[in-house]
Amino acid sequence: MKENYLSHLSQFVGNKLPTGLAKRDFFTAIIGTKPSKGARSPSLWNRCYKELNLNAEMIALDVKLSRLDKVMQILSKIEAFQGGSCAVPHKTKILKFMDFIDTEAELSEATNCFFKNNSFKFEATNTDGQGAIKSLENLLTKKYLSDSKVLIIGLGGAGKAVASSIALKQSNKGHLYISNRNKRPLEDVFRKLKKVSNISKIKFPPEKDFLNKVNLIINATSIGYQENLNLINYNPIGLIDNLKMKNFNQSLFNNHQDSLDKMLSLKEKKIFFDVIYQPLKSNFLATAELNGHVILGGLEMNKFQAALGFKKVNQKYISKKISTKKILSIMSKND
């Protein structure tokens, strides 16, 4: 029966399924457009399965958005499928297949982690925000994050998740500021989070005088991401005025000049956090570091969200005594 479903599944995904998958006690998956081309989750999760002596495997499923409905229908019928993670652009679309959605997934309107509960119903959560908080708390005190003035630039999937988790963490103690190039996501996030936190909208990019008012500045945009070739060398706090190729050099110069001007105007040491981990040090972080500020890249956040997700998805099969810290240490081996 499992082999029949797997054979059916293979017709709707863009990559080849691993041989021997039917012999596993259960399996999980990362679902995205092309996670088979470099997603970290399968190697991290499979390292844990081996260490914990579980006959299980995480696989990548390359799924076009047009085929997501069919793939989820098939997966829901495979008893051995336990859930997994999902990547952009599926983080929002996949919510409609969930039977239960927790607070963080609901507030962020996205899930990066879903699983079958004891009734074999799909539940969705979002560990991106908690991963960000865990990585920040490794650098700072817990009270610092609760009481601080925090700016988040960018409100895509990761930005919404981080904003939601920080809003819930602060619970009207500190102040959260949000900034986004497009107004609709800005208004949507503001409307939802104003119910649980002190939150304000500011213009994009943030102005010089405003940056002096906050303690922590978070980049959750794709600006600086190594696969975003148009914006890899840009800084999200600087002016982004024209990306047409004939004006590209001038646009990049203007962005760097504006970013540096804003950095030099800062009167106190700030903390700069980038959710991006490819490259390990974006222009946003490199410029901040050169000007004496504390920086944090997204790699630790990525590991924490993976460890939190692993524990949530595999809770039926692993002991409650196995901590997130233990899972993280397994995932970090050989890094």
Long-range contacts (C-beta under 8 A, 24 or more apart in sequence): 2-78, 2-79, 2-80, 5-74, 5-77, 5-78, 6-78, 8-74, 9-61, 9-71, 9-74, 9-75, 9-78, 12-63, 12-67, 12-70, 12-71, 12-74, 13-61, 13-62, 13-63, 13-67, 13-71, 14-62, 14-63, 14-64, 15-60, 15-61, 15-62, 17-59, 18-57, 18-59, 21-57, 21-59, 23-55, 24-55, 24-56, 24-57, 24-80, 25-54, 25-55, 25-56, 25-80, 26-56, 26-80, 26-81, 26-82, 26-317, 27-56, 27-57, 27-58, 27-59, 27-80, 27-81, 27-82, 28-56, 28-57, 28-58, 28-59, 28-81, 28-82, 28-83, 28-84, 28-85, 28-313, 28-314, 29-58, 29-59, 29-60, 29-61, 29-75, 29-81, 29-84, 29-85, 30-58, 30-59, 30-60, 30-61, 30-84, 30-85, 30-86, 30-87, 31-61, 31-63, 31-68, 31-71, 31-84, 31-85, 31-86, 31-87, 31-90, 31-94, 32-60, 32-61, 32-62, 32-63, 32-86, 32-87, 32-88, 32-90, 33-62, 33-63, 33-64, 33-65, 33-87, 33-88, 33-89, 33-90, 34-62, 35-60, 35-61, 35-62, 35-87, 36-60, 36-61, 36-62, 37-62, 39-87, 40-302, 40-306, 41-84, 41-85, 41-306, 44-303, 44-306, 44-310, 44-331, 45-306, 45-310, 47-330, 47-331, 47-333, 47-334, 48-310, 48-327, 48-330, 48-331, 51-330, 52-318, 52-322, 52-330, 54-314, 54-317, 54-318, 56-82, 56-314, 56-317, 58-84, 63-90, 65-89, 65-90, 65-93, 68-93, 68-94, 69-97, 72-97, 76-122, 79-120, 81-116, 82-115, 82-116, 82-313, 82-314, 82-316, 82-317, 83-113, 83-114, 83-115, 83-116, 83-122, 83-313, 84-113, 84-114, 84-115, 84-313, 85-112, 85-113, 85-114, 85-306, 85-309, 85-313, 86-111, 86-112, 86-113, 86-114, 87-112, 88-156, 88-157, 91-157, 92-157, 94-124, 95-124, 97-122, 98-122, 98-123, 98-124, 99-123, 100-124, 102-126, 103-168, 104-129, 104-130, 104-161, 104-164, 104-165, 104-168, 107-160, 107-164, 107-167, 107-168, 107-192, 107-193, 107-196, 108-157, 108-160, 108-161, 108-163, 108-164, 109-160, 109-188, 110-157, 110-160, 110-161, 112-157, 112-161, 112-305, 112-309, 113-305, 113-308, 113-309, 113-312, 113-313, 114-313, 115-312, 115-313, 115-315, 118-316, 125-309, 125-312, 126-161, 126-164, 127-304, 127-305, 127-306, 127-308, 127-309, 127-312, 128-157, 128-158, 128-161, 128-162, 128-165, 128-275, 128-301, 128-305, 129-161, 129-162, 129-163, 129-164, 129-165, 129-166, 130-165, 130-304, 130-305, 130-308, 131-301, 131-302, 131-303, 131-304, 131-305, 131-306, 131-308, 132-161, 132-162, 132-165, 132-166, 132-218, 132-273, 132-275, 132-301, 132-304, 132-305, 133-165, 133-166, 133-169, 134-300, 134-301, 134-304, 134-308, 135-273, 135-296, 135-298, 135-300, 135-301, 135-303, 135-304, 136-216, 136-273, 136-296, 138-300, 139-271, 139-294, 139-296, 140-271, 144-215, 145-169, 145-170, 145-174, 145-216, 146-170, 146-171, 146-173, 146-174, 147-173, 147-174, 148-174, 148-214, 148-215, 148-216, 149-174, 149-175, 149-177, 149-213, 149-214, 149-215, 149-216, 150-174, 150-175, 150-176, 150-177, 150-214, 150-215, 150-216, 150-218, 151-177, 151-178, 151-179, 151-202, 151-206, 151-210, 151-211, 151-214, 151-216, 151-217, 151-218, 152-176, 152-177, 152-178, 152-179, 152-218, 152-220, 153-179, 153-180, 153-204, 153-205, 153-206, 153-217, 153-218, 153-219, 153-220, 153-221, 153-236, 153-237, 154-179, 154-180, 154-219, 154-220, 154-221, 154-222, 154-223, 154-236, 155-180, 155-185, 155-186, 155-189, 155-220, 156-185, 156-220, 156-221, 156-222, 158-220, 158-275, 159-220, 159-221, 159-275, 160-185, 160-189, 162-218, 162-220, 162-275, 163-189, 163-193, 163-220, 164-192, 164-193, 166-197, 167-193, 167-196, 167-197, 167-199, 168-196, 168-197, 170-197, 170-198, 171-196, 171-197, 172-196, 172-197, 172-198, 173-198, 174-198, 175-199, 175-200, 176-200, 177-201, 177-202, 177-210, 177-214, 178-202, 179-203, 179-204, 179-205, 179-206, 180-204, 181-221, 181-240, 205-236, 205-237, 205-238, 205-239, 205-240, 205-258, 206-237, 206-262, 208-261, 208-262, 208-265, 211-237, 211-262, 211-265, 211-266, 211-270, 212-265, 212-266, 212-267, 212-268, 214-270, 215-270, 215-271, 216-270, 216-271, 216-273, 217-270, 217-271, 217-272, 217-273, 218-273, 218-274, 218-275, 219-272, 219-273, 219-274, 219-275, 219-276, 219-282, 219-284, 220-275, 222-276, 223-284, 224-274, 224-276, 224-279, 224-282, 224-283, 224-284, 225-276, 225-278, 225-282, 226-278, 226-279, 227-278, 232-283, 233-283, 234-283, 235-259, 235-283, 235-284, 235-287, 236-284, 237-262, 237-263, 237-284, 238-262, 259-283, 259-287, 260-287, 263-287, 263-288, 263-291, 263-293, 264-291, 266-291, 266-293, 269-293, 269-294, 270-294, 271-295, 271-296, 272-296, 273-298, 274-298, 275-301, 277-301, 277-302, 303-328, 303-331, 303-332, 304-328, 306-331, 307-331
